[in-house]
Amino acid sequence: MPCQIRRDRRATGTAGYRKANGIHMEVVLQNLTKKFPGRDRKNRSEVTAVNGINLEIPDGELIGLLGPSGCGKSTVLNLISGLLKPTEGQIFFGADDVTKLPPENRGIGLVFQNYALYPHLTVRQNILFPLENLKGKDKLSKAEMAKKAEEAAELVQIDGLMDRKPSELSGGQQQRVAIARALVKTPKVLLLDEPLSNLDARLRIQTREEIRRIQRETRITTVFVTHDQEEAMSISDRIAVMKDGVIQQIGRPQEVYDSPANLFVAKFLGTPPINVFAGQIREHMLYIGSDAVFRVNGVSDGEVYVGVRPEGFVRGETGVFRCKLSRVEVMGRDISMVCENAASLNPAVRVIVGTQDERGAETVLVPEGSEVRFALIPRKVFLFDRKTEERICFEEN
């Protein structure tokens, strides 16, 4: 079957909580561009941080903006929030054009990487702060503010810490206070800018699970910015992978992993990263180095990049793809075989195999330096054009 590359798939659906609270907010970015003036004295040309982005975030969805440092993901978040003004393009919250609206009038909740809590205020006072600044018809009584603060604290499970100062809290607890403060005004859109970067590994996992739980309970339309692909894939309804200010692919995390649109997306997603080889198509046969790995149909002869996921190898004496075993790394339930292959563009070829074979017997490994043979699973193998690095679809024979 030919591969299907899905660059964008929309999610739909609205939960009861949002209907009950009158919150319905789709976010639409149209041809969004942001340019900054050049700082180089010799070259004053503008720097394009975001380049003509079009993106629809359905009501109640959590979308992850994912990419390396400098790709423009935080700039997109700041444009949505109103902290930056776009050079070109428009931003819609529902039917309302908010492109020129100041941040305080957009109905957003914003959580920063560094928490930005007031150190001299208690947890309760930090959460109440946004409510105390409401004016006019939005102004609340003290009783109403206290109730909202308690509800927000209970939602993020810090209701027993209300009288503490930020210095008396752990990093994860401080992050929950920041989230409660963002949620207390019942925002139309929640924006999270690398909210877990300052936490240790175990606390990151715990806190990202909490963020997902909170988002599912509230169904607030949420944009989550991160450079951590595991983080984005674990909690997002969809991910948008960015490079150089351009969205490369949008889709459900597993779909993007299973069907990357180009070599950049394939290399950015996955731990361990995808193995990339220099390959060739000759008379409908795919070659990696001198090894003919399997037949492909519908692809012209020529040089290609071949991407193979670490779990795409099947070890066996009759395997047609050969490597030299460098070392073995045991990782609990899995074994990582680190190999060498002359056609590899990675420093090493990483193969993931289970500690038991398909019959339940313990995996037997050959000595380091030995030749190992593998068959390749076609659905875990991707071909890319050598010039454009775009994905090439093929039919496996």
C-alpha positions in Angstrom: 0.0 0.0 0.0 1.3 3.5 -0.8 2.2 5.7 2.2 -0.1 8.5 3.2 1.6 11.6 4.5 -0.7 13.6 6.7 0.5 17.1 7.2 -2.6 18.3 9.1 -5.5 16.6 10.7 -8.0 18.5 12.7 -9.5 17.3 15.9 -13.1 18.1 16.9 -15.3 17.9 19.9 -16.4 20.0 22.9 -16.7 18.9 26.5 -19.5 19.6 28.9 -17.4 21.8 31.2 -16.7 24.3 28.5 -20.4 24.5 27.5 -21.4 25.0 31.1 -19.0 27.8 31.5 -19.7 29.4 28.2 -16.2 28.9 26.9 -15.9 28.2 23.2 -12.7 29.2 21.6 -11.1 28.2 18.3 -7.8 29.9 17.5 -6.9 30.6 13.9 -3.6 32.0 12.6 -3.7 33.3 9.0 -0.5 34.0 7.1 1.2 35.0 10.4 4.7 36.5 9.9 7.0 38.2 12.4 10.2 39.9 11.3 12.8 41.5 13.6 15.3 44.2 12.6 18.8 43.0 12.0 21.4 43.6 14.7 24.5 43.2 12.6 26.0 46.6 11.9 27.3 45.4 8.5 24.1 43.6 7.5 20.9 45.3 8.6 18.6 42.9 6.8 15.5 41.7 8.8 15.4 38.4 10.5 12.2 36.4 9.9 11.3 34.5 13.0 7.8 33.3 11.9 7.2 32.9 8.2 3.6 32.8 6.9 2.1 30.3 9.3 -1.4 29.1 8.9 -2.8 27.1 11.8 -6.2 26.1 13.1 -6.5 25.1 16.8 -10.0 23.6 17.4 -12.0 24.5 20.5 -10.8 22.5 23.5 -7.7 21.1 21.9 -4.2 21.0 23.3 -1.6 21.5 20.6 2.1 21.2 21.1 4.4 23.6 19.2 7.6 21.6 18.9 11.0 22.4 17.4 14.6 23.2 18.2 15.8 26.4 19.8 15.3 29.4 17.4 12.6 27.7 15.3 10.0 30.4 16.1 7.7 28.5 18.4 7.9 30.9 21.4 7.5 33.8 19.0 4.2 32.2 17.8 3.1 31.9 21.4 3.9 35.6 22.0 2.0 36.6 18.9 -1.1 34.7 20.1 -0.8 36.3 23.5 -0.4 39.8 22.2 3.1 40.4 23.7 4.3 40.8 20.1 2.6 42.3 17.2 2.8 40.5 13.8 4.5 42.0 10.8 1.8 40.4 8.6 -1.2 38.2 9.0 -4.1 37.9 11.4 -5.1 36.1 14.6 -8.7 35.1 15.4 -10.2 33.9 18.6 -13.4 32.4 17.4 -15.0 35.0 15.1 -13.1 37.9 16.7 -10.0 39.4 15.0 -7.7 40.0 18.0 -4.6 40.9 15.9 -4.4 44.4 17.3 -6.0 43.7 20.7 -3.7 44.2 23.8 -2.9 41.1 25.9 -5.1 42.1 28.8 -8.2 42.2 26.6 -7.6 38.8 24.9 -8.8 36.6 27.7 -5.6 34.5 27.8 -3.8 32.6 30.6 0.0 32.6 30.3 2.4 30.4 32.1 6.1 31.1 31.7 9.2 28.9 32.0 10.4 30.7 35.2 7.0 30.7 37.0 7.1 34.5 37.5 5.5 34.3 41.0 5.6 37.2 43.4 8.0 36.1 46.2 6.6 38.4 48.9 3.0 37.1 48.4 1.5 33.8 49.6 0.1 31.2 47.2 -3.4 32.5 47.8 -2.3 36.1 47.1 -0.5 35.1 43.9 -3.6 33.3 42.6 -5.9 36.2 43.6 -3.7 38.8 42.0 -5.3 38.6 38.5 -8.8 38.9 40.0 -7.9 41.9 42.1 -7.0 43.8 39.0 -10.4 43.3 37.3 -12.4 46.5 36.8 -15.8 47.6 35.7 -18.4 44.9 35.0 -15.8 42.2 35.5 -15.0 43.2 39.1 -15.7 40.5 41.6 -16.6 40.7 45.3 -14.1 39.3 47.9 -16.2 36.3 48.4 -16.4 35.5 44.7 -12.6 36.0 44.3 -11.9 33.7 47.3 -14.2 31.0 45.8 -12.5 31.2 42.4 -9.0 31.0 44.0 -10.0 27.9 46.0 -11.4 26.2 42.9 -8.3 26.9 40.9 -6.0 25.7 43.7 -8.1 22.5 44.2 -7.9 21.9 40.4 -4.1 21.9 40.5 -4.1 20.1 43.9 -2.3 22.8 46.0 -5.3 23.8 48.1 -3.3 22.8 51.2 -0.5 25.2 50.4 -2.4 28.4 50.2 -0.7 30.2 53.1 2.9 29.4 52.0 5.3 31.7 50.2 6.9 30.6 46.9 10.3 30.0 48.6 8.6 27.3 50.7 7.5 25.3 47.7 9.2 22.8 45.4 9.6 23.6 41.7 6.6 21.4 40.8 4.4 23.1 43.4 5.5 26.6 42.2 4.6 25.6 38.6 1.2 24.5 39.8 0.7 27.9 41.5 1.5 29.6 38.1 -1.0 27.4 36.3 -3.7 28.1 39.0 -3.0 31.8 38.6 -3.5 31.5 34.8 -6.7 29.5 35.2 -8.4 31.6 37.9 -9.8 34.1 35.4 -11.3 31.2 33.3 -9.3 32.2 30.2 -10.4 31.5 26.7 -7.0 30.3 25.7 -4.2 28.9 27.9 -0.6 29.4 26.7 2.3 27.5 28.2 5.8 28.5 27.3 8.3 25.7 28.1 6.6 25.2 31.5 8.6 22.2 32.5 12.2 23.1 31.6 13.3 24.0 35.1 12.1 20.7 36.6 14.1 17.5 37.2 13.3 14.4 35.0 10.9 12.7 37.4 9.1 15.9 38.3 8.7 16.8 34.7 6.8 13.5 34.0 4.6 14.1 37.0 3.8 17.7 36.1 3.1 17.1 32.5 0.6 14.4 33.5 -1.0 17.0 35.8 -1.1 19.6 32.9 -2.8 17.0 30.7 -5.3 16.2 33.5 -6.2 19.8 34.1 -6.6 20.5 30.4 -8.9 17.6 29.9 -11.0 18.6 32.9 -11.3 22.3 31.9 -11.2 21.7 28.1 -9.6 25.1 27.6 -8.0 25.5 24.2 -4.2 25.2 25.0 -1.0 25.9 23.2 2.1 24.1 24.7 5.5 25.2 23.6 8.4 22.8 24.1 11.6 21.6 22.4 11.2 18.2 24.1 9.6 15.8 21.6 8.7 13.2 24.3 7.0 15.9 26.3 5.0 17.1 23.3 4.0 13.7 22.1 2.8 12.5 25.6 0.3 15.2 26.3 -0.7 16.8 23.0 -3.9 16.2 20.9 -1.8 17.3 17.9 1.7 18.5 17.4 3.0 21.1 15.0 6.7 20.6 14.2 8.5 23.8 13.3 11.8 24.7 11.6 13.1 28.1 10.6 9.8 29.8 11.3 7.8 27.4 9.2 5.5 24.6 10.3 6.8 21.4 8.7 4.0 19.0 9.7 0.9 19.0 11.8 -0.9 15.9 13.1 -1.6 13.5 15.9 1.7 12.6 17.6 1.6 8.9 16.6 0.6 9.8 13.0 3.5 12.2 12.6 5.9 9.7 14.1 4.7 6.9 11.8 4.5 9.0 8.7 6.9 12.0 8.7 6.6 14.5 5.9 10.3 15.1 5.5 13.7 14.1 6.8 13.8 16.9 9.5 10.5 15.7 11.1 11.7 12.1 11.0 15.0 13.0 12.7 13.4 15.3 15.3 10.9 12.7 16.6 12.0 9.6 18.2 14.2 8.4 21.1 16.7 6.9 20.1 16.7 9.0 16.9 16.0 7.5 13.5 18.9 5.8 11.7 19.7 7.5 8.4 21.6 5.9 5.6 22.8 6.8 2.1 20.8 4.5 -0.2 20.0 3.9 -3.8 17.0 2.6 -5.8 18.1 0.4 -8.7 15.6 -1.5 -10.8 12.9 -1.4 -8.1 15.4 -2.6 -5.4 16.4 -0.6 -2.4 20.1 -0.8 -1.6 21.8 0.4 1.6 25.5 0.2 0.8 25.9 -3.1 -1.1 23.0 -4.7 0.7 19.7 -5.2 -1.3 17.2 -4.9 1.6 13.8 -5.2 -0.2 12.0 -4.4 -3.4 10.1 -1.2 -3.8 7.6 -0.2 -6.5 6.6 3.3 -7.8 10.0 4.9 -7.2 12.5 6.0 -9.9 16.1 4.9 -9.8 18.4 7.2 -8.0 20.1 8.1 -4.7 17.9 8.5 -1.6 18.2 8.9 2.1 16.9 5.9 4.0 15.5 6.4 7.5 15.0 3.3 9.7 13.5 3.5 13.1 15.5 1.7 15.9 12.5 -0.7 16.3 12.4 -1.4 12.6 15.1 -4.1 12.6 14.5 -7.9 13.0 17.6 -9.8 13.9 18.1 -13.1 12.1 20.7 -15.2 10.4 18.9 -14.8 7.0 18.7 -11.0 7.3 19.9 -9.2 4.3 21.2 -6.0 6.0 24.6 -6.4 7.7 26.2 -4.4 10.5 29.2 -4.8 12.8 28.2 -4.9 16.5 30.1 -2.3 18.5 28.5 -2.7 21.9 25.3 -3.6 23.7 23.4 -1.4 26.1 20.8 -3.1 28.4 17.9 -0.7 29.2 15.6 -2.7 31.4 13.0 -4.3 29.2 14.9 -3.5 25.9 18.4 -4.0 24.6 20.1 -1.4 22.4 22.5 -2.9 19.9 25.0 -0.2 18.8 26.4 -1.1 15.4 28.6 0.2 12.6 27.6 0.5 8.9 29.6 2.3 6.3 26.4 3.8 4.7 25.2 5.3 8.0 25.0 9.0 8.3 24.6 8.8 12.1 27.7 8.2 14.3 26.3 4.8 15.1 23.4 2.6 14.1 21.1 1.9 17.1 18.8 -1.1 17.0 16.2 -1.8 19.7 15.4 -5.4 20.5 13.6 -7.0 23.4 15.3 -8.9 26.1 13.3 -12.0 24.9 12.6 -13.3 21.4 9.2 -14.0 20.0 9.2 -17.5 21.7 9.9 -16.0 25.1 13.5 -17.2 25.2 16.2 -14.9 26.4 17.8 -12.9 23.6 21.2 -14.3 22.7 23.8 -11.7 21.6 26.9 -12.3 19.6 30.3 -11.0 20.8 31.3 -7.4 20.1 32.9 -7.0 16.8 30.9 -9.7 15.2 28.7 -9.3 12.1 25.0 -9.1 12.8 22.2 -9.5 10.2 18.8 -7.9 10.2 15.7 -7.8 8.1 13.9 -4.4 7.9 10.3 -3.8 8.6 9.0 -1.9 5.6 6.5 0.3 7.6 9.5 1.5 9.8 11.5 2.4 6.7 11.2 5.9 5.1 12.7 7.1 1.8 13.6 10.8 1.3 14.7 12.8 -1.8 18.4 13.6 -1.6 17.9 17.2 -2.7 14.6 18.3 -1.2 14.6 15.9 1.8 10.9 15.4 1.2 9.4 12.0 1.9 9.1 9.6 -1.1 6.2 7.2 -0.9 6.7 3.6 -2.1 4.9 0.3 -2.4 6.7 -2.6 -0.7 6.7 -5.7 -2.8 
